[in-house]
Amino acid sequence: MATSRRGDQQVITNRRARHEYFIEDSFECGLVLVGSEVKSIRNGRANLQDAYARVDGGEVWLFGMHVSPYEFSRGDVDPVRRRKLLLHHKQIVALTRATEQKGVTLVPLRVYFKDGRAKVELAVARGKHYYDKRQALAERDAKREAERALKGVRD
């Protein structure tokens, strides 16, 4: 009997996170959801823009992730409620130690499905200064110009 496995499906990304923060380390976390939230996330109706995570009482919680209500669901679920993240104890201890440092925070980078289960890629991140962001933009523009010049030579 062949089992039908869903492929890994990336649903939501936090593109601003890589612009706003230096990513030091990342962890794969499970995400506790209500059934209708899973359907909304599968449809891509969620937002990680202002989301962050915090270690609270030996558990990791995701705050600020907006999941739009599924249009065919009956129950009312708060779209911005805090959601529990599932990690191993050693990982929680590592995240606790990392966030004790000044300027370090936990930022979700993306939400995806792996073997039919919702996962969050959680990053230990350090905030960038304004000049770091400006330098990254300048590097990206220079790289884009170089690619355009090479494309013109090849044609």
FIKOLZA-1660 file (N, C-alpha, C; in steps of 0.1 Angstrom, whole numbers, plus 5000, padded with zeros to 4 digits):
% residues 155
   i   px   py   pz ch aa at
   1 5008 4988 5000  A  M  N
   1 5000 5000 5000  A  M CA
   1 5009 5012 5000  A  M  C
   2 5007 5021 4990  A  A  N
   2 5015 5033 4989  A  A CA
   2 5008 5044 4997  A  A  C
   3 5017 5051 5005  A  T  N
   3 5011 5062 5013  A  T CA
   3 5014 5075 5005  A  T  C
   4 5004 5084 5005  A  S  N
   4 5006 5096 4998  A  S CA
   4 5011 5106 5008  A  S  C
   5 5023 5111 5005  A  R  N
   5 5030 5121 5014  A  R CA
   5 5029 5134 5007  A  R  C
   6 5025 5144 5014  A  R  N
   6 5025 5157 5009  A  R CA
   6 5040 5162 5009  A  R  C
   7 5044 5169 4999  A  G  N
   7 5057 5174 4999  A  G CA
   7 5059 5186 5008  A  G  C
   8 5071 5190 5011  A  D  N
   8 5073 5202 5019  A  D CA
   8 5068 5214 5011  A  D  C
   9 5059 5221 5018  A  Q  N
   9 5053 5233 5012  A  Q CA
   9 5055 5245 5020  A  Q  C
  10 5062 5255 5014  A  Q  N
  10 5065 5267 5021  A  Q CA
  10 5053 5277 5018  A  Q  C
  11 5047 5282 5029  A  V  N
  11 5035 5290 5028  A  V CA
  11 5038 5304 5030  A  V  C
  12 5044 5308 5041  A  I  N
  12 5046 5322 5045  A  I CA
  12 5060 5325 5048  A  I  C
  13 5065 5336 5044  A  T  N
  13 5079 5340 5047  A  T CA
  13 5079 5354 5053  A  T  C
  14 5089 5357 5061  A  N  N
  14 5090 5370 5067  A  N CA
  14 5103 5376 5060  A  N  C
  15 5100 5383 5049  A  R  N
  15 5111 5388 5041  A  R CA
  15 5118 5400 5048  A  R  C
  16 5111 5407 5056  A  R  N
  16 5117 5419 5063  A  R CA
  16 5127 5414 5074  A  R  C
  17 5126 5402 5079  A  A  N
  17 5134 5398 5090  A  A CA
  17 5149 5398 5086  A  A  C
  18 5152 5393 5074  A  R  N
  18 5166 5393 5070  A  R CA
  18 5171 5407 5068  A  R  C
  19 5162 5416 5065  A  H  N
  19 5167 5430 5063  A  H CA
  19 5169 5437 5076  A  H  C
  20 5160 5434 5086  A  E  N
  20 5161 5441 5099  A  E CA
  20 5170 5435 5109  A  E  C
  21 5174 5422 5107  A  Y  N
  21 5182 5415 5117  A  Y CA
  21 5194 5407 5111  A  Y  C
  22 5204 5405 5119  A  F  N
  22 5215 5395 5115  A  F CA
  22 5210 5382 5121  A  F  C
  23 5209 5372 5113  A  I  N
  23 5204 5359 5117  A  I CA
  23 5216 5351 5122  A  I  C
  24 5216 5347 5135  A  E  N
  24 5227 5340 5141  A  E CA
  24 5225 5325 5141  A  E  C
  25 5213 5320 5144  A  D  N
  25 5210 5306 5145  A  D CA
  25 5196 5304 5142  A  D  C
  26 5192 5292 5137  A  S  N
  26 5177 5290 5135  A  S CA
  26 5174 5276 5140  A  S  C
  27 5161 5275 5143  A  F  N
  27 5155 5262 5149  A  F CA
  27 5142 5259 5141  A  F  C
  28 5140 5246 5139  A  E  N
  28 5127 5242 5134  A  E CA
  28 5118 5239 5146  A  E  C
  29 5106 5245 5146  A  C  N
  29 5097 5243 5157  A  C CA
  29 5083 5239 5152  A  C  C
  30 5077 5230 5160  A  G  N
  30 5063 5227 5157  A  G CA
  30 5054 5239 5161  A  G  C
  31 5042 5239 5156  A  L  N
  31 5033 5250 5159  A  L CA
  31 5019 5245 5163  A  L  C
  32 5014 5249 5175  A  V  N
  32 5001 5244 5180  A  V CA
  32 4991 5253 5174  A  V  C
  33 4982 5247 5166  A  L  N
  33 4971 5255 5159  A  L CA
  33 4958 5248 5161  A  L  C
  34 4947 5256 5158  A  V  N
  34 4934 5251 5158  A  V CA
  34 4931 5247 5143  A  V  C
  35 4922 5238 5141  A  G  N
  35 4920 5232 5127  A  G CA
  35 4917 5242 5117  A  G  C
  36 4909 5252 5120  A  S  N
  36 4906 5262 5109  A  S CA
  36 4918 5271 5106  A  S  C
  37 4927 5273 5116  A  E  N
  37 4940 5280 5113  A  E CA
  37 4949 5273 5104  A  E  C
  38 4949 5260 5104  A  V  N
  38 4957 5252 5095  A  V CA
  38 4952 5255 5081  A  V  C
  39 4939 5254 5079  A  K  N
  39 4934 5257 5065  A  K CA
  39 4937 5271 5060  A  K  C
  40 4936 5281 5069  A  S  N
  40 4940 5294 5065  A  S CA
  40 4954 5296 5061  A  S  C
  41 4963 5289 5069  A  I  N
  41 4977 5290 5066  A  I CA
  41 4980 5283 5053  A  I  C
  42 4974 5271 5051  A  R  N
  42 4976 5264 5038  A  R CA
  42 4972 5273 5026  A  R  C
  43 4962 5282 5028  A  N  N
  43 4957 5291 5017  A  N CA
  43 4966 5303 5017  A  N  C
  44 4976 5304 5026  A  G  N
  44 4985 5316 5026  A  G CA
  44 4979 5328 5032  A  G  C
  45 4969 5327 5040  A  R  N
  45 4962 5338 5046  A  R CA
  45 4967 5341 5061  A  R  C
  46 4980 5342 5062  A  A  N
  46 4987 5345 5075  A  A CA
  46 4998 5355 5072  A  A  C
  47 5002 5362 5083  A  N  N
  47 5012 5373 5082  A  N CA
  47 5022 5372 5093  A  N  C
  48 5035 5372 5090  A  L  N
  48 5045 5371 5100  A  L CA
  48 5052 5385 5102  A  L  C
  49 5046 5396 5097  A  Q  N
  49 5053 5409 5096  A  Q CA
  49 5057 5414 5110  A  Q  C
  50 5049 5414 5120  A  D  N
  50 5052 5419 5133  A  D CA
  50 5054 5408 5143  A  D  C
  51 5056 5396 5139  A  A  N
  51 5056 5384 5148  A  A CA
  51 5070 5383 5155  A  A  C
  52 5070 5378 5167  A  Y  N
  52 5082 5376 5175  A  Y CA
  52 5079 5364 5184  A  Y  C
  53 5089 5359 5190  A  A  N
  53 5087 5348 5200  A  A CA
  53 5094 5351 5213  A  A  C
  54 5089 5345 5223  A  R  N
  54 5095 5348 5237  A  R CA
  54 5094 5335 5245  A  R  C
  55 5104 5333 5253  A  V  N
  55 5105 5321 5262  A  V CA
  55 5098 5326 5275  A  V  C
  56 5087 5318 5279  A  D  N
  56 5079 5322 5290  A  D CA
  56 5077 5310 5299  A  D  C
  57 5083 5309 5311  A  G  N
  57 5080 5298 5320  A  G CA
  57 5084 5284 5314  A  G  C
  58 5095 5284 5307  A  G  N
  58 5100 5271 5302  A  G CA
  58 5093 5267 5289  A  G  C
  59 5085 5276 5283  A  E  N
  59 5078 5273 5270  A  E CA
  59 5081 5285 5261  A  E  C
  60 5080 5282 5248  A  V  N
  60 5083 5292 5238  A  V CA
  60 5069 5295 5232  A  V  C
  61 5066 5308 5231  A  W  N
  61 5053 5313 5226  A  W CA
  61 5056 5323 5214  A  W  C
  62 5048 5322 5204  A  L  N
  62 5048 5331 5192  A  L CA
  62 5037 5341 5193  A  L  C
  63 5041 5354 5193  A  F  N
  63 5032 5365 5195  A  F CA
  63 5031 5373 5181  A  F  C
  64 5020 5378 5179  A  G  N
  64 5019 5388 5167  A  G CA
  64 5017 5382 5154  A  G  C
  65 5016 5369 5153  A  M  N
  65 5014 5362 5140  A  M CA
  65 4999 5363 5137  A  M  C
  66 4995 5370 5126  A  H  N
  66 4981 5371 5122  A  H CA
  66 4977 5360 5113  A  H  C
  67 4967 5353 5117  A  V  N
  67 4961 5342 5108  A  V CA
  67 4947 5346 5106  A  V  C
  68 4943 5349 5093  A  S  N
  68 4930 5353 5090  A  S CA
  68 4920 5342 5093  A  S  C
  69 4908 5345 5097  A  P  N
  69 4898 5334 5100  A  P CA
  69 4895 5327 5087  A  P  C
  70 4894 5314 5088  A  Y  N
  70 4890 5306 5076  A  Y CA
  70 4875 5308 5073  A  Y  C
  71 4872 5311 5061  A  E  N
  71 4858 5316 5058  A  E CA
  71 4847 5306 5060  A  E  C
  72 4850 5293 5060  A  F  N
  72 4840 5283 5062  A  F CA
  72 4840 5277 5076  A  F  C
  73 4847 5282 5085  A  S  N
  73 4848 5277 5098  A  S CA
  73 4836 5282 5107  A  S  C
  74 4833 5275 5117  A  R  N
  74 4821 5279 5126  A  R CA
  74 4826 5286 5138  A  R  C
  75 4837 5282 5144  A  G  N
  75 4842 5288 5156  A  G CA
  75 4849 5301 5154  A  G  C
  76 4849 5309 5164  A  D  N
  76 4856 5322 5163  A  D CA
  76 4870 5320 5171  A  D  C
  77 4880 5323 5164  A  V  N
  77 4894 5322 5169  A  V CA
  77 4900 5336 5168  A  V  C
  78 4907 5340 5178  A  D  N
  78 4914 5353 5178  A  D CA
  78 4925 5352 5168  A  D  C
  79 4925 5361 5157  A  P  N
  79 4935 5360 5147  A  P CA
  79 4950 5363 5151  A  P  C
  80 4951 5370 5163  A  V  N
  80 4964 5374 5167  A  V CA
  80 4968 5368 5180  A  V  C
  81 4961 5357 5184  A  R  N
  81 4964 5351 5197  A  R CA
  81 4978 5345 5198  A  R  C
  82 4983 5343 5210  A  R  N
  82 4997 5338 5211  A  R CA
  82 4995 5323 5208  A  R  C
  83 5006 5317 5202  A  R  N
  83 5006 5303 5198  A  R CA
  83 5018 5296 5204  A  R  C
  84 5016 5284 5209  A  K  N
  84 5028 5277 5215  A  K CA
  84 5036 5271 5204  A  K  C
  85 5049 5272 5206  A  L  N
  85 5059 5265 5197  A  L CA
  85 5064 5253 5204  A  L  C
  86 5066 5242 5197  A  L  N
  86 5070 5229 5202  A  L CA
  86 5085 5227 5199  A  L  C
  87 5093 5226 5210  A  L  N
  87 5108 5224 5209  A  L CA
  87 5112 5214 5219  A  L  C
  88 5124 5209 5217  A  H  N
  88 5130 5200 5227  A  H CA
  88 5135 5209 5239  A  H  C
  89 5136 5203 5251  A  H  N
  89 5140 5210 5263  A  H CA
  89 5154 5216 5261  A  H  C
  90 5163 5209 5255  A  K  N
  90 5177 5215 5253  A  K CA
  90 5176 5227 5243  A  K  C
  91 5167 5227 5234  A  Q  N
  91 5166 5238 5225  A  Q CA
  91 5160 5250 5232  A  Q  C
  92 5151 5248 5241  A  I  N
  92 5145 5259 5249  A  I CA
  92 5155 5265 5258  A  I  C
  93 5164 5257 5264  A  V  N
  93 5174 5262 5272  A  V CA
  93 5184 5270 5264  A  V  C
  94 5187 5266 5252  A  A  N
  94 5196 5273 5243  A  A CA
  94 5190 5287 5239  A  A  C
  95 5177 5287 5236  A  L  N
  95 5170 5299 5233  A  L CA
  95 5170 5309 5245  A  L  C
  96 5168 5303 5256  A  T  N
  96 5167 5312 5269  A  T CA
  96 5181 5318 5271  A  T  C
  97 5191 5311 5269  A  R  N
  97 5205 5317 5271  A  R CA
  97 5208 5327 5260  A  R  C
  98 5204 5325 5248  A  A  N
  98 5206 5334 5237  A  A CA
  98 5199 5347 5239  A  A  C
  99 5186 5346 5244  A  T  N
  99 5179 5359 5245  A  T CA
  99 5182 5367 5258  A  T  C
 100 5190 5361 5267  A  E  N
 100 5195 5369 5278  A  E CA
 100 5205 5379 5274  A  E  C
 101 5211 5378 5263  A  Q  N
 101 5221 5388 5258  A  Q CA
 101 5213 5400 5253  A  Q  C
 102 5220 5412 5254  A  K  N
 102 5213 5424 5250  A  K CA
 102 5213 5425 5235  A  K  C
 103 5201 5429 5230  A  G  N
 103 5199 5431 5215  A  G CA
 103 5196 5419 5208  A  G  C
 104 5193 5408 5214  A  V  N
 104 5190 5395 5208  A  V CA
 104 5175 5392 5209  A  V  C
 105 5169 5388 5199  A  T  N
 105 5155 5384 5199  A  T CA
 105 5152 5372 5191  A  T  C
 106 5140 5366 5192  A  L  N
 106 5136 5355 5185  A  L CA
 106 5126 5359 5174  A  L  C
 107 5129 5356 5162  A  V  N
 107 5121 5361 5150  A  V CA
 107 5117 5349 5142  A  V  C
 108 5104 5347 5138  A  P  N
 108 5101 5337 5129  A  P CA
 108 5104 5341 5115  A  P  C
 109 5111 5332 5107  A  L  N
 109 5115 5335 5094  A  L CA
 109 5105 5330 5084  A  L  C
 110 5099 5318 5086  A  R  N
 110 5090 5313 5077  A  R CA
 110 5081 5302 5083  A  R  C
 111 5069 5300 5078  A  V  N
 111 5060 5290 5082  A  V CA
 111 5058 5280 5070  A  V  C
 112 5060 5267 5072  A  Y  N
 112 5059 5258 5061  A  Y CA
 112 5053 5245 5066  A  Y  C
 113 5049 5236 5057  A  F  N
 113 5044 5223 5061  A  F CA
 113 5054 5212 5058  A  F  C
 114 5056 5203 5067  A  K  N
 114 5065 5192 5066  A  K CA
 114 5058 5180 5070  A  K  C
 115 5056 5171 5061  A  D  N
 115 5048 5158 5063  A  D CA
 115 5034 5162 5068  A  D  C
 116 5029 5172 5063  A  G  N
 116 5015 5176 5067  A  G CA
 116 5014 5183 5080  A  G  C
 117 5025 5187 5087  A  R  N
 117 5024 5194 5099  A  R CA
 117 5030 5208 5098  A  R  C
 118 5024 5217 5104  A  A  N
 118 5029 5231 5103  A  A CA
 118 5042 5233 5112  A  A  C
 119 5051 5239 5106  A  K  N
 119 5064 5241 5112  A  K CA
 119 5068 5256 5111  A  K  C
 120 5076 5261 5120  A  V  N
 120 5080 5275 5120  A  V CA
 120 5096 5275 5121  A  V  C
 121 5102 5282 5112  A  E  N
 121 5117 5284 5113  A  E CA
 121 5119 5296 5122  A  E  C
 122 5124 5294 5134  A  L  N
 122 5126 5304 5144  A  L CA
 122 5141 5308 5144  A  L  C
 123 5144 5320 5143  A  A  N
 123 5158 5325 5143  A  A CA
 123 5162 5333 5155  A  A  C
 124 5174 5330 5160  A  V  N
 124 5180 5339 5170  A  V CA
 124 5186 5350 5162  A  V  C
 125 5181 5363 5164  A  A  N
 125 5186 5374 5156  A  A CA
 125 5190 5386 5164  A  A  C
 126 5200 5393 5159  A  R  N
 126 5205 5405 5165  A  R CA
 126 5201 5417 5156  A  R  C
 127 5195 5427 5161  A  G  N
 127 5191 5439 5153  A  G CA
 127 5202 5446 5146  A  G  C
 128 5199 5450 5134  A  K  N
 128 5208 5458 5126  A  K CA
 128 5207 5472 5129  A  K  C
 129 5218 5480 5128  A  H  N
 129 5217 5494 5128  A  H CA
 129 5214 5500 5115  A  H  C
 130 5211 5513 5114  A  Y  N
 130 5207 5519 5102  A  Y CA
 130 5218 5518 5091  A  Y  C
 131 5230 5520 5095  A  Y  N
 131 5241 5519 5086  A  Y CA
 131 5244 5505 5081  A  Y  C
 132 5240 5495 5088  A  D  N
 132 5241 5481 5084  A  D CA
 132 5231 5479 5072  A  D  C
 133 5219 5484 5074  A  K  N
 133 5209 5482 5064  A  K CA
 133 5212 5489 5051  A  K  C
 134 5218 5502 5053  A  R  N
 134 5222 5509 5041  A  R CA
 134 5233 5502 5034  A  R  C
 135 5242 5496 5041  A  Q  N
 135 5253 5489 5034  A  Q CA
 135 5248 5477 5027  A  Q  C
 136 5239 5470 5033  A  A  N
 136 5233 5458 5026  A  A CA
 136 5226 5462 5013  A  A  C
 137 5218 5473 5014  A  L  N
 137 5212 5478 5002  A  L CA
 137 5222 5482 4991  A  L  C
 138 5233 5488 4995  A  A  N
 138 5243 5492 4985  A  A CA
 138 5249 5480 4979  A  A  C
 139 5252 5469 4987  A  E  N
 139 5258 5457 4981  A  E CA
 139 5248 5450 4972  A  E  C
 140 5235 5450 4975  A  R  N
 140 5225 5444 4967  A  R CA
 140 5224 5451 4953  A  R  C
 141 5224 5465 4954  A  D  N
 141 5223 5473 4942  A  D CA
 141 5236 5470 4933  A  D  C
 142 5248 5470 4939  A  A  N
 142 5260 5467 4931  A  A CA
 142 5260 5454 4925  A  A  C
 143 5255 5444 4932  A  K  N
 143 5254 5430 4926  A  K CA
 143 5244 5430 4915  A  K  C
 144 5233 5437 4916  A  R  N
 144 5223 5438 4905  A  R CA
 144 5229 5445 4893  A  R  C
 145 5236 5456 4895  A  E  N
 145 5243 5462 4884  A  E CA
 145 5253 5454 4877  A  E  C
 146 5261 5446 4884  A  A  N
 146 5271 5437 4879  A  A CA
 146 5264 5426 4870  A  A  C
 147 5253 5421 4875  A  E  N
 147 5245 5411 4868  A  E CA
 147 5240 5416 4855  A  E  C
 148 5235 5429 4855  A  R  N
 148 5230 5435 4843  A  R CA
 148 5241 5437 4833  A  R  C
 149 5253 5441 4838  A  A  N
 149 5264 5443 4829  A  A CA
 149 5268 5430 4822  A  A  C
 150 5269 5420 4830  A  L  N
 150 5272 5406 4825  A  L CA
 150 5262 5401 4815  A  L  C
 151 5249 5404 4817  A  K  N
 151 5239 5400 4809  A  K CA
 151 5240 5407 4795  A  K  C
 152 5243 5420 4795  A  G  N
 152 5245 5427 4783  A  G CA
 152 5257 5422 4775  A  G  C
 153 5267 5418 4781  A  V  N
 153 5279 5412 4774  A  V CA
 153 5276 5399 4768  A  V  C
 154 5268 5391 4775  A  R  N
 154 5265 5378 4769  A  R CA
 154 5255 5378 4757  A  R  C
 155 5247 5388 4757  A  D  N
 155 5237 5389 4746  A  D CA
 155 5242 5394 4733  A  D  C
% end
